[in-house]
């Protein structure tokens, strides 16, 4: 037979964590047909890997690409770093199910202006993804904050029983239509007033559809252990798998506690299904939060709606120029974005190395001057933390961004190079792969990646992003 694609002489790092091996990989109808020595095989397209590494396409388990994948379906910032699947709807904010007549509340504005929220049902969002035909696969969570914004007139209070019932109905409909779970962003003002019971009441609906619960904890600072225990109890109430988003020890007073936090996560994982995701940087990024304004760390302002001329500067320098306090400057800039240099590198390395940690960029594509994690996360894990820092070997690094992610998120036949699996593939040179995005130049493509395929279609080759339109909406399959 003649295959659609044959990749010859590759060092296969298959996503399972096992040792790499040399093989040819054949693809037909978007799926991996054969893995082995295929010396006499014929194909419509033949790629000689010359001993480069072939891995499953990277899965960005923590993205905010909900609307970006529809507006800019080429997804350059993702395919240039080997990402073939993104999980959207994180931190409690999702593009559906909601329509807005006024400006979206913070942090929903990270996904766009009110016009971006035009999907009253998840099926409307799914239809928009299908029409856009993005270069990456999409798996979508439903945001708790989005549900609140849909049914409540005031987010600075607890939801009533009637409102919780409406949220539950919206969630049920969305999960039935293909969403993979629920996310929350309990640290944000739009959700912090929701008591644990409000989230617990939604868990049976998540469990009904074999979904998972992904949470931006209520506190990532000194009270992180208490916040973790809340998350364990919430997910555990209905035996729902839990993913802790962008795990970190934020704030100088919290630095050095990674071992304690990992021990808490590890202990909980013996009782229930628990995982975490992490990005390989010691600075976070989100909207400008007055509660996080301090002179203990550098705070960079990538954008401001009221004072766009101040974008690209440190908050301290802006405050000095205006001759006002940091908090007054922050208030004057809002709504705005912020990059907080709030973590210690040793904690970042500890969380990256932790056995339950997957890789997620937490990139913000709508930001004029984004955090470099948007363009550089996955090559940085391989090039810096694996090859240079030797935190883990290559099979482990690839497992953290492919096989482990697919298993935790229930992405069936993804994340592993195996016969019958979807042909999401990335070919790269281990000796040269590196992130090039910096805080000064955050939109620079990575180097060392030669080819990327999504469902067997070529999305990227040698510096050129192809409009393959190979992506699809992925629905969750239970891991039980």
ABEGO torsion letter per residue (X at the ends): XBBABBBBGBBBBAGAGBBBBBBBBBBBGGBBABBEBBAABBBABBBBAGGBBBBBBBBBABBAAAAAAAABAAGAAAAAAGBABBBBGBGGBBAOBBBBABBBBOAAAAAEBAAABABABAAAAAAAAAAAGBABBBBBBBBAAAAAAAABABAABBBBAAAAAAAAAAAAAAAAAGBAEBBBBAABAAAAABBAAAAAAAAAAAAAAGBBBBBBBABABAAAAAAAAAAAAAAAAAGBBBBBBGBBBBEAAABGAAAAAAAAAAAAAAABBBBBBBBBBABBBBBBBAAABBAABBBBBABBAABAAABGBBAAAAAAAAGBBAAAAAAAAOBBBBBBBABBAAAAAAAAABAABBBBAGBBAABABBBAAAAAAAAAAAAAAAAAAGABBAAAAAAAABAAAAAAAGBBGBGBBBBGBBBBBBBBBAAABBBABBAABAABBBBGBABBBBGGBBABBGGBBBBAGABBBBBBBBAX
